């Protein structure tokens, strides 16, 4: 039953204070006001974990003054009893007769017969379908149908958007109308504040003197904070149907300072991309002087877009660029191009020609899933000359590879038909010496049934390599490999392998290959390969040092009849070097053109220890060859004598704070370090230091793929003041003339160094970077490069 009805008006309307744009922004985004805090808290309290709009809850339990009857706030029917049951309603809040029913809860319910006004006060909650409202007081005028909510109003629409205000007018259809001093928290992210607003019947919200930001208004600890950026505008229109926000008279403010007008700005509330100008980049380099680049992004549809960019330089001709991206039903591809008109570098002398010519770069790639089993992948990378990419700081690659591959992967079969072509960007290498591989065919099949208890795999492979200036090679082989793996009663893991292979080669112009061991015999060559191997591992598991350790000794025996390796051209097995990764490989050459023959025994162990927060892994091994005639291994690779060098690896990890890896090869005679490689990272994701070092001391001087090298690289990042960081990195060549006679280095040559400062939070990234290059390559001059960049996240561009 309803409480006794009073006959005198009891509605008290509290006047709202005028608010300027600056005061409004402070009320929305500053640390203290409760309205901004409600906006930050509301997303979690009104939307459940599944993203379904819920009902705002009162700060205190509802008082039973009004009998907690959950009455329907509808037009009273004089012919019906006051306690008549409500008509059933649907999810949209509309009953069978087409009227919108509004459930409510309140501490106090009053009715004034003089003004036909019903007033609910004290923790008022109204619900209608997916819409809900909370306020300190709500009055309903029976004559006009107007509903007026005042005092800490929070309105949630059917899309999950939340509106905070001190005063909101609603219709009897539960549609929000005029609002003052409001905050609109969008479900997809972002907040809008305004001095005045009006919500139309179709859900469109028009705001005056508004401010928008996609930044969080609280930090990870839940403390209020000012946003990094915001957009202020004279008028803002939010259209929930198209999920668009349109701005009139918009300006971008960064850390409170107005820096950039944004005419015609439109963004999407779901974070998706819309057409518009992107933030420009500013850079200075020795080669090009001051560079300003600006881009315009065009969103044709959700599955295709285009970005047009202009680069303007003080010391170079302007350059244009474009990127097209397209997501199709079967795959995706992108095409990127750069173009300018400037002096071109001679590939012979490395000096700029006097005449200006077209210069550019094309990069395209994509993958298409034709059927569940078949896919097509391809890429194109081509430059008009060898220094274009480095000159304009697009890439530092010294070669560009274009590829295409048709691939089929099924349950037990594999098919690949591929090809690739490479463009060299090295000034001292003729393009004619660079090979083109087409076609490259690889087919594999594994029968479902086991053969003699093991798994059989059949493979067919062909390769054709052509050069304009140099050796041409064609290869085909067929292979059958059988593997049997068993675990004994004592826990040993035993693997037995047998392999047969037949090769056919054809080559010509072999004399054009400088390295004699790579040439092979011209004309047709045939080769048969047979291999048998037995591998035994015996893991022991136990407790140690408060954790668990696993010690696994391993022994492998491999036997292969003599093979005429040097009669065969070597195209894909050149960079041979004994490492921990290939110690137990059946063939320690990286490709197919060389096969390690003879008989050998390889032995070593793996050991790991895991204790709370710590993990340690290490392995060491060596091999012994039963014969010593191994002309295919250059002296210095660690495999040229009966006993190989010792190789190993050690890994240490402490939580996510420390990661350390050390790889080594020790000379078997005097334990001299022939390979020393260190990779270490210390710190958190925000503050860390990285160190990389490699030294190859093999004394190999007659094979270009196996030259000695020594290099040091390091990087450090120090985070401070929550979102700021300092960073630096460097790459240094430590190789001297004794290690590589072709170099003129004194043992310490910086290659590239970098220093910078950056700011990064949830919606803004900016920074200044200084980089110094120490090598001149044609018109890509050595010197300093300064770059200023900033990126606005959650703004809706790309």
C-alpha positions in Angstrom: 0.0 0.0 0.0 1.0 3.6 -0.6 1.8 5.8 2.4 -0.6 8.6 3.3 -0.8 11.3 0.7 0.1 14.9 1.7 -1.9 17.7 0.2 0.9 20.4 0.2 3.8 20.5 -2.2 7.0 19.2 -0.7 9.3 19.6 -3.7 12.5 21.5 -3.0 14.6 22.4 -6.1 18.2 23.1 -5.3 19.8 25.7 -7.6 22.8 24.6 -9.6 25.9 26.9 -9.7 27.1 28.4 -13.0 30.2 26.6 -14.2 32.8 27.9 -16.7 34.7 25.5 -19.1 37.8 25.7 -17.0 35.9 24.9 -13.8 34.0 22.1 -15.6 37.2 20.5 -16.7 38.6 20.7 -13.2 35.3 19.1 -11.9 35.7 16.3 -14.4 39.4 15.6 -14.4 41.0 17.0 -11.3 41.7 15.1 -8.1 39.1 16.3 -5.6 35.5 16.7 -6.9 33.2 13.8 -6.2 31.6 13.9 -9.6 34.8 12.9 -11.4 35.4 10.2 -8.8 31.8 8.9 -9.4 32.7 8.6 -13.1 35.8 6.6 -12.4 33.9 4.3 -10.0 30.8 4.0 -12.1 32.2 1.8 -14.8 32.8 -1.0 -12.4 29.7 -0.6 -10.3 27.1 -0.3 -13.1 28.5 -2.7 -15.7 28.9 -6.3 -14.7 32.0 -8.4 -15.7 30.1 -9.6 -18.8 29.6 -6.0 -19.9 25.8 -6.0 -19.3 24.4 -2.7 -18.1 23.2 -3.2 -14.5 21.5 -1.1 -11.9 23.2 1.5 -9.9 23.1 0.7 -6.2 22.4 3.2 -3.4 25.1 4.1 -1.0 23.0 2.8 1.9 20.3 0.1 2.1 16.8 1.3 1.1 14.7 2.4 4.1 11.3 0.8 4.4 9.4 4.1 4.8 7.5 3.5 1.5 7.0 -0.2 2.3 9.6 -1.0 -0.4 6.7 -1.9 -2.7 8.7 -1.5 -6.0 5.5 0.2 -7.3 5.2 1.1 -11.0 5.6 4.8 -11.5 2.9 5.1 -14.2 -0.2 7.3 -14.8 -2.7 6.4 -12.0 -5.9 4.7 -13.3 -8.8 6.2 -11.4 -10.9 3.1 -12.1 -8.3 0.7 -10.6 -7.3 0.1 -7.1 -4.1 1.7 -5.7 -2.6 -1.7 -5.0 -3.5 -3.3 -8.4 -0.7 -5.6 -9.6 1.6 -4.1 -12.3 1.3 -5.1 -15.9 4.0 -7.5 -17.1 6.8 -5.8 -19.0 9.6 -6.9 -21.4 13.3 -6.4 -21.4 12.8 -3.0 -23.1 10.6 -1.8 -20.2 7.4 -1.7 -22.4 4.3 -3.5 -21.3 1.8 -5.3 -23.4 -0.2 -2.1 -24.0 2.8 -0.3 -25.3 3.4 1.9 -22.3 6.9 2.1 -20.7 6.8 0.9 -17.1 9.2 2.4 -14.6 10.1 0.5 -11.4 11.4 2.5 -8.6 12.8 2.3 -5.1 13.0 5.2 -2.6 13.1 6.0 1.1 10.2 8.5 1.0 7.3 8.8 -1.5 5.1 11.9 -1.5 2.2 13.0 -3.6 0.8 16.6 -4.1 -2.8 16.7 -5.4 -2.5 20.4 -6.0 0.3 20.1 -8.6 -0.4 16.5 -9.6 3.3 15.7 -8.7 4.8 12.6 -7.2 8.1 13.0 -5.4 10.5 10.3 -4.4 13.5 11.1 -2.3 16.3 9.5 -0.4 18.3 6.9 -2.4 16.0 6.9 -5.4 16.5 4.2 -8.0 14.4 4.0 -11.2 14.5 1.1 -13.6 13.0 0.5 -17.0 14.3 -2.3 -19.1 18.0 -1.8 -19.6 17.9 1.8 -18.4 18.3 2.9 -14.8 18.7 6.1 -12.8 19.9 7.0 -9.3 19.3 10.4 -7.7 18.7 12.0 -4.4 15.3 13.2 -5.5 13.0 12.5 -8.4 9.7 14.2 -9.1 7.0 13.3 -11.7 4.4 15.7 -13.0 1.3 13.8 -14.0 0.0 16.5 -16.3 3.1 17.0 -18.3 4.7 13.6 -17.9 8.0 15.3 -17.1 10.4 13.5 -14.7 13.0 15.7 -13.0 15.9 14.1 -11.2 18.2 16.2 -8.9 21.1 15.6 -6.7 24.0 13.2 -7.6 22.1 11.9 -10.7 23.5 8.9 -12.4 21.6 7.7 -15.5 22.6 4.5 -17.4 21.2 4.0 -20.9 20.5 0.7 -22.8 24.0 0.9 -24.3 25.8 1.0 -20.9 26.8 4.7 -21.2 26.6 6.5 -17.9 25.5 10.1 -17.4 26.4 12.0 -14.2 24.8 15.4 -13.4 23.1 17.4 -10.7 19.9 17.9 -12.7 18.4 15.9 -15.5 15.0 16.2 -17.1 13.4 13.0 -18.4 10.3 12.2 -20.3 7.7 9.7 -19.3 9.3 7.4 -21.8 12.4 7.5 -19.5 14.5 9.4 -22.0 17.0 11.9 -20.7 16.5 15.4 -21.9 18.0 18.7 -20.7 21.0 18.5 -18.4 23.3 20.9 -16.6 26.9 20.4 -15.5 27.1 16.9 -16.8 29.6 14.1 -17.2 29.1 11.4 -19.8 31.2 8.2 -19.2 31.1 6.1 -22.4 31.0 2.3 -22.1 33.6 1.8 -24.7 36.0 4.3 -23.0 36.3 8.0 -22.9 34.5 10.8 -21.0 32.7 13.9 -22.0 31.9 16.8 -19.7 29.9 19.9 -20.5 28.1 22.9 -18.9 24.9 22.1 -20.7 23.5 19.2 -22.7 20.4 17.8 -24.4 19.6 14.2 -25.1 17.3 13.6 -28.0 14.7 10.8 -28.2 17.0 8.9 -30.6 19.8 8.9 -28.0 21.8 11.6 -29.6 23.5 13.9 -27.0 24.3 17.5 -27.9 26.7 19.2 -25.5 27.9 22.8 -25.3 31.2 24.1 -23.9 32.4 20.5 -23.7 35.7 18.6 -22.9 36.6 15.1 -24.0 39.4 12.7 -23.0 40.1 9.0 -23.6 42.5 8.9 -20.6 41.8 7.3 -17.3 41.1 9.8 -14.5 42.6 7.5 -11.8 46.0 5.9 -11.7 46.6 2.2 -11.1 46.5 2.8 -7.4 43.0 4.3 -7.7 44.1 7.9 -6.9 42.6 10.7 -9.0 44.9 12.3 -11.7 44.7 14.8 -14.5 44.5 13.3 -18.0 47.6 13.8 -20.3 45.4 15.2 -23.1 41.9 16.4 -23.7 39.9 18.0 -26.5 37.9 21.1 -25.7 35.1 22.3 -28.1 32.3 24.8 -28.3 29.8 22.0 -29.3 30.0 18.2 -29.3 27.5 15.8 -30.7 27.5 12.2 -29.6 25.6 9.7 -31.8 25.3 6.3 -30.1 23.9 4.7 -33.3 27.1 5.3 -35.3 29.3 5.4 -32.2 30.7 8.8 -33.3 31.6 12.0 -31.5 31.7 15.1 -33.7 33.4 18.3 -32.5 32.9 21.9 -33.6 35.6 24.4 -32.7 37.9 21.7 -31.2 41.4 22.2 -29.8 43.9 19.7 -28.5 45.2 20.4 -25.0 48.4 18.7 -23.8 49.1 18.8 -20.1 46.6 21.7 -19.8 48.2 23.7 -22.6 46.2 24.4 -25.8 48.6 23.4 -28.7 46.7 22.4 -31.8 43.3 23.2 -33.5 41.4 20.2 -34.8 38.9 21.4 -37.4 36.2 18.9 -38.4 37.3 16.3 -35.8 35.3 13.1 -35.5 36.2 10.1 -33.4 34.7 6.7 -32.6 33.8 5.9 -29.1 34.8 2.2 -29.4 38.4 3.1 -30.2 38.1 2.2 -33.8 39.7 4.3 -36.6 38.2 7.1 -38.5 39.5 9.3 -41.2 41.6 12.3 -40.2 45.0 13.9 -39.9 47.6 12.1 -37.8 50.0 13.8 -35.4 53.0 15.1 -37.4 56.6 13.9 -36.7 59.6 16.2 -36.4 63.2 15.0 -37.0 66.7 16.4 -37.8 69.4 14.4 -39.5 72.8 15.1 -41.1 71.6 13.8 -44.5 68.3 15.6 -44.8 68.3 18.5 -42.3 65.0 19.3 -40.6 62.2 16.9 -41.5 58.5 17.5 -40.9 56.1 14.7 -41.9 52.4 14.8 -41.8 49.8 12.1 -42.7 46.2 11.9 -43.6 44.3 8.6 -42.8 41.4 7.5 -44.9 39.0 4.9 -43.5 37.2 3.5 -46.5 35.6 0.6 -44.5 36.3 -1.6 -41.5 38.4 -3.8 -43.8 40.3 -1.3 -45.9 42.2 2.0 -45.3 44.8 4.3 -46.8 47.4 6.5 -45.3 49.0 9.3 -47.3 52.1 11.0 -46.0 54.3 13.9 -47.0 57.9 14.4 -45.8 59.4 17.9 -46.2 63.1 18.4 -45.7 65.4 21.5 -45.5 68.3 19.7 -47.2 66.6 17.3 -49.5 63.7 17.2 -52.0 60.3 16.4 -50.5 59.1 12.8 -50.4 55.6 11.3 -50.5 54.5 7.9 -49.1 51.3 5.9 -49.1 50.2 2.7 -47.4 47.1 0.7 -48.4 45.8 -2.1 -46.1 43.0 -4.5 -47.0 41.5 -7.4 -45.0 39.7 -9.8 -47.3 37.5 -12.8 -46.6 40.5 -15.1 -47.2 43.4 -13.1 -45.9 45.1 -9.7 -45.7 47.7 -7.7 -47.6 49.3 -4.3 -47.4 51.2 -2.1 -49.9 53.6 0.6 -48.9 55.5 2.9 -51.2 57.9 5.9 -51.0 58.8 8.2 -53.8 61.0 11.3 -54.3 63.1 13.0 -57.0 66.7 13.5 -56.0 70.3 12.6 -56.8 71.0 9.0 -57.1 74.1 7.0 -55.8 76.3 5.1 -58.2 76.4 1.4 -57.4 80.1 1.3 -58.5 81.6 4.4 -56.9 79.1 5.2 -54.1 79.1 8.8 -55.2 76.0 10.8 -56.0 75.3 11.4 -59.7 74.8 15.0 -60.8 71.4 14.4 -62.4 68.3 14.0 -60.2 66.2 10.9 -60.8 63.2 9.1 -59.4 64.0 7.3 -56.2 61.7 5.1 -54.2 60.9 2.0 -52.3 58.1 -0.6 -52.5 57.1 -3.0 -49.8 54.1 -5.3 -50.1 53.2 -8.5 -48.3 50.2 -10.6 -47.5 48.8 -14.0 -46.7 45.7 -15.7 -48.0 44.1 -18.8 -46.5 42.6 -20.3 -49.7 41.1 -23.4 -47.9 41.7 -24.8 -44.4 44.7 -26.7 -45.8 46.0 -24.3 -48.5 47.6 -20.9 -48.1 49.4 -18.4 -50.2 52.0 -16.1 -48.8 54.1 -13.4 -50.6 56.2 -10.3 -50.1 57.9 -7.8 -52.4 60.7 -5.5 -51.3 62.4 -3.4 -53.9 64.4 -0.1 -53.8 65.5 2.0 -56.8 69.1 2.2 -55.3 71.2 1.0 -52.5 71.2 3.9 -50.1 67.6 5.2 -50.4 66.4 3.3 -47.3 69.3 4.4 -45.1 69.3 8.0 -46.4 65.7 8.5 -45.5 65.9 6.4 -42.3 63.3 3.8 -43.5 65.4 0.7 -42.9 68.9 -0.4 -42.2 68.7 -3.8 -44.0 71.6 -4.6 -46.3 69.5 -6.8 -48.5 65.9 -6.9 -49.5 64.2 -10.3 -50.1 61.0 -10.9 -52.1 59.2 -14.2 -51.6 56.2 -16.2 -52.7 55.0 -19.5 -51.2 52.1 -21.8 -51.9 51.7 -24.1 -48.9 49.5 -27.0 -47.9 49.5 -28.4 -44.3 47.2 -31.4 -43.7 47.1 -34.1 -41.0 50.1 -36.1 -42.2 51.2 -34.3 -45.4 53.1 -31.1 -46.2 53.6 -29.3 -49.5 55.5 -26.1 -50.3 56.2 -24.5 -53.6 58.2 -21.3 -53.1 60.7 -18.9 -54.6 62.7 -15.9 -53.6 64.8 -13.1 -55.1 67.2 -10.8 -53.2 68.3 -7.3 -53.9 71.6 -6.4 -52.3 72.1 -3.0 -50.8 75.8 -3.4 -50.2 77.9 -0.9 -52.2 80.7 -3.4 -52.8 78.6 -6.4 -54.1 77.5 -6.7 -57.7 73.8 -7.5 -58.0 74.6 -10.3 -60.5 76.3 -12.3 -57.9 73.1 -12.5 -55.8 71.1 -15.7 -56.4 67.5 -16.1 -57.4 65.9 -19.3 -56.1 62.9 -20.5 -58.1 61.4 -23.0 -57.7 61.9 -24.4 -54.2 59.7 -27.5 -53.8 59.4 -29.5 -50.6 56.9 -32.4 -50.1 56.6 -34.6 -47.0 54.4 -37.4 -46.0 54.0 -39.5 -42.9 52.0 -42.7 -43.1 49.4 -43.2 -40.4 50.5 -46.8 -39.7 53.8 -47.4 -37.9 56.5 -49.3 -39.7 58.3 -51.8 -37.4 57.0 -49.9 -34.5 58.5 -46.5 -35.6 57.4 -43.4 -37.6 58.3 -43.2 -41.2 58.7 -39.9 -43.1 59.1 -39.5 -46.8 60.4 -36.2 -48.4 61.0 -34.9 -51.9 62.9 -31.6 -52.5 64.1 -29.6 -55.4 65.9 -26.3 -55.7 67.1 -24.1 -58.6 69.5 -21.2 -58.1 70.4 -18.8 -60.9 72.8 -15.9 -61.0 73.5 -13.4 -63.7 77.2 -13.3 -62.7 78.1 -16.6 -61.0 77.4 -20.2 -60.6 74.0 -21.7 -61.4 72.9 -24.9 -59.4 69.9 -27.2 -59.6 69.3 -29.9 -57.0 66.8 -32.6 -56.3 66.7 -35.3 -53.7 64.4 -37.9 -52.2 64.6 -39.0 -48.5 63.1 -41.6 -46.3 63.7 -41.4 -42.5 62.5 -43.9 -39.8 62.5 -43.0 -36.1 61.7 -45.4 -33.2 61.5 -43.9 -29.7 61.0 -46.0 -26.6 61.3 -45.5 -22.8 62.9 -48.5 -21.0 61.8 -49.9 -17.6 64.8 -48.0 -16.0 63.7 -44.7 -17.5 66.1 -44.4 -20.4 64.8 -42.6 -23.5 66.1 -44.5 -26.5 65.8 -43.2 -30.1 66.8 -45.3 -33.1 67.0 -43.5 -36.5 67.6 -44.7 -40.0 67.8 -42.5 -43.1 68.3 -43.1 -46.8 68.7 -40.2 -49.4 69.4 -39.9 -53.1 70.7 -36.6 -54.6 71.0 -35.3 -58.1 72.9 -32.0 -58.9 73.6 -30.0 -61.9 75.8 -26.9 -62.0 77.7 -24.7 -64.4 80.1 -21.7 -64.3 81.4 -23.1 -61.1 84.7 -21.3 -61.6 83.0 -18.0 -60.8 82.6 -19.1 -57.1 85.6 -17.7 -55.2 85.6 -20.2 -52.4 87.0 -23.5 -53.8 85.1 -25.8 -51.3 81.8 -24.3 -52.4 82.1 -25.0 -56.1 81.7 -28.7 -56.6 82.1 -30.3 -60.0 80.4 -28.7 -63.1 77.8 -30.8 -64.9 75.8 -33.6 -63.4 76.7 -35.2 -60.0 74.9 -38.0 -58.1 75.1 -38.9 -54.5 73.7 -41.5 -52.1 73.4 -40.9 -48.4 72.8 -43.5 -45.7 72.7 -42.8 -42.0 72.1 -44.8 -38.8 71.9 -43.3 -35.3 71.3 -44.4 -31.7 70.5 -41.8 -29.1 70.2 -42.6 -25.3 69.1 -40.2 -22.6 68.8 -41.1 -18.9 67.1 -38.5 -16.8 67.6 -38.6 -13.0 65.2 -36.5 -10.9 65.7 -35.6 -7.2 65.6 -32.9 -4.5 68.4 -30.5 -4.1 69.0 -27.1 -2.4 65.3 -26.9 -1.5 64.1 -27.5 -5.0 64.1 -30.1 -7.8 67.0 -31.0 -10.0 67.1 -33.1 -13.2 70.4 -34.6 -14.4 70.3 -36.1 -17.8 73.4 -37.7 -19.3 73.2 -38.3 -23.1 75.1 -40.4 -25.5 74.6 -40.6 -29.3 76.2 -42.7 -32.0 75.9 -41.8 -35.6 77.4 -43.7 -38.6 77.4 -42.7 -42.3 79.3 -44.3 -45.2 81.8 -42.1 -47.0 80.2 -39.4 -49.1 81.7 -37.4 -52.0 80.8 -34.1 -50.5 83.3 -31.8 -52.2 82.1 -33.0 -55.7 78.7 -31.4 -54.9 78.1 -27.6 -55.0 77.5 -26.0 -51.6 74.7 -23.4 -51.7 72.9 -23.8 -48.3 75.4 -25.4 -45.9 78.1 -22.8 -45.6 78.0 -21.3 -42.2 79.1 -24.4 -40.2 80.1 -23.9 -36.6 79.9 -26.2 -33.7 77.4 -24.9 -31.1 75.3 -26.3 -28.3 72.2 -26.2 -30.6 73.7 -28.6 -33.2 75.9 -30.8 -31.0 73.5 -33.7 -31.2 72.1 -33.0 -34.6 72.2 -35.9 -37.1 73.9 -33.5 -39.6 75.7 -30.6 -38.1 75.7 -28.7 -41.4 72.9 -26.2 -41.5 71.5 -27.3 -45.0 71.3 -30.2 -47.4 74.3 -29.7 -49.6 76.8 -31.0 -47.1 76.3 -34.2 -45.0 78.7 -35.2 -42.2 79.9 -38.7 -43.0 82.0 -41.2 -41.0 81.2 -42.5 -37.5 81.1 -40.5 -34.3 80.1 -40.6 -30.7 78.7 -37.5 -29.0 78.3 -37.3 -25.3 77.3 -34.7 -22.8 74.7 -33.9 -20.1 71.9 -31.5 -19.3 71.3 -30.3 -15.7 68.6 -28.2 -14.4 67.6 -26.9 -10.9 64.4 -25.3 -9.9 64.0 -23.7 -6.5 61.4 -21.0 -5.5 61.9 -18.0 -7.7 65.1 -19.4 -9.3 65.8 -21.6 -12.3 69.2 -22.8 -13.5 69.9 -24.8 -16.7 73.2 -25.9 -18.1 74.6 -28.4 -20.7 78.0 -29.4 -21.8 79.1 -31.8 -24.6 81.8 -33.0 -27.0 82.0 -35.5 -29.8 84.6 -38.0 -30.9 85.1 -39.1 -34.5 86.3 -42.6 -35.3 88.3 -41.4 -38.3 90.3 -38.2 -38.9 89.8 -37.5 -42.6 87.5 -34.6 -42.5 88.4 -32.2 -45.3 84.9 -30.8 -45.5 85.3 -29.0 -42.1 87.5 -25.9 -42.2 90.1 -25.7 -39.4 88.7 -23.6 -36.7 85.0 -24.8 -36.8 85.7 -27.1 -33.8 84.9 -30.2 -35.9 88.0 -30.7 -38.0 89.8 -33.2 -35.7 88.8 -36.5 -34.0 87.9 -34.8 -30.7 85.7 -31.8 -31.2 85.8 -28.7 -29.1 83.7 -28.5 -25.9 80.4 -26.6 -26.3 77.8 -25.6 -23.8 75.2 -23.2 -22.5 74.1 -21.9 -19.1 70.9 -20.2 -18.4 69.9 -18.4 -15.1 66.6 -16.9 -14.3 65.2 -15.2 -11.2 61.5 -14.4 -11.4 61.0 -11.9 -14.2 63.8 -9.7 -12.8 67.0 -11.5 -14.1 67.6 -13.5 -17.3 71.1 -14.6 -18.1 72.3 -16.8 -21.0 75.9 -17.8 -21.7 77.0 -19.9 -24.7 80.6 -21.0 -25.2 83.0 -23.2 -27.2 86.3 -24.1 -25.7 89.3 -25.3 -27.6 89.8 -29.0 -26.9 93.6 -28.6 -26.6 94.1 -25.5 -24.4 90.5 -24.6 -23.4 90.9 -21.3 -25.2 87.6 -19.5 -25.8 86.6 -19.9 -29.4 83.0 -18.7 -29.0 81.9 -16.5 -26.1 78.3 -15.2 -26.2 76.4 -13.5 -23.4 72.8 -12.2 -23.3 71.6 -10.7 -20.0 68.6 -8.6 -18.9 68.2 -7.2 -15.4 65.3 -5.3 -14.1 61.5 -4.8 -14.5 59.5 -4.0 -17.6 60.0 -0.3 -16.8 63.5 -0.1 -15.5 66.0 -2.5 -16.9 69.5 -3.0 -18.4 70.3 -5.3 -21.3 73.8 -6.5 -22.3 74.8 -8.6 -25.3 78.3 -9.7 -26.2 79.7 -12.1 -28.8 83.2 -13.0 -29.7 84.1 -15.6 -32.4 87.8 -16.4 -32.3 88.2 -19.2 -34.9 91.2 -18.1 -37.0 89.4 -18.9 -40.2 90.6 -16.6 -43.0 89.8 -18.3 -46.2 86.0 -18.7 -45.9 84.0 -15.5 -46.2 81.0 -16.9 -44.2 83.2 -17.7 -41.2 85.1 -14.6 -40.4 85.9 -13.7 -36.8 83.8 -11.1 -35.1 83.5 -9.4 -31.8 80.6 -7.1 -30.9 79.1 -5.4 -27.8 75.6 -4.1 -27.5 73.8 -2.6 -24.6 70.6 -0.9 -23.6 69.3 0.7 -20.4 66.0 2.3 -19.5 65.3 4.1 -16.2 61.8 4.9 -15.2 61.0 7.8 -12.9 58.0 10.0 -11.9 55.5 7.3 -12.8 55.4 7.9 -16.5 58.8 9.3 -17.5 61.9 7.4 -18.5 65.4 7.9 -19.7 66.8 5.4 -22.2 70.0 4.7 -24.1 71.6 2.0 -26.3 74.7 1.4 -28.3 76.3 -1.1 -30.7 80.0 -1.4 -30.9 82.3 -3.3 -33.2 85.3 -4.7 -31.2 86.8 -6.6 -34.1 90.4 -5.6 -34.9 92.7 -6.1 -37.9 94.2 -9.3 -36.4 90.8 -10.9 -36.2 89.7 -9.7 -39.7 92.4 -8.4 -42.0 89.7 -6.8 -44.3 88.9 -4.3 -41.5 90.7 -1.1 -40.5 89.2 -1.1 -37.0 91.4 -0.5 -34.0 89.2 -2.8 -31.9 86.6 -0.3 -30.8 84.3 1.2 -33.5 80.9 2.6 -32.4 78.3 1.6 -35.0 75.3 3.4 -33.6 74.4 5.0 -30.3 71.1 6.4 -29.0 69.9 8.5 -26.0 66.4 9.8 -25.2 63.7 10.8 -22.8 60.1 9.6 -23.1 56.7 9.9 -21.4 54.2 7.1 -21.7 50.9 6.6 -20.0 47.6 4.9 -20.9 46.7 7.4 -23.6 49.9 9.4 -24.5 53.4 8.7 -25.7 55.9 11.3 -26.5 59.7 11.6 -26.4 62.9 13.1 -27.8 65.6 10.8 -29.2 69.2 11.6 -30.2 70.9 9.0 -32.4 74.4 9.0 -33.8 75.5 6.9 -36.8 79.3 6.4 -37.3 79.3 4.9 -40.8 78.7 6.8 -44.1 77.1 4.8 -46.8 76.8 6.8 -50.0 74.5 9.8 -49.4 73.5 8.3 -46.0 75.9 10.4 -44.0 77.3 9.6 -40.6 76.2 12.1 -37.9 73.5 13.0 -35.5 69.8 12.5 -35.8 67.3 14.2 -33.5 63.6 13.1 -33.5 60.6 14.4 -31.6 57.5 12.3 -31.6 54.2 12.0 -29.8 51.3 9.7 -30.2 47.8 10.1 -28.8 46.1 6.8 -27.9 42.4 6.3 -27.7 41.8 9.2 -30.1 40.3 7.0 -32.9 43.0 7.4 -35.6 44.3 4.1 -36.8 
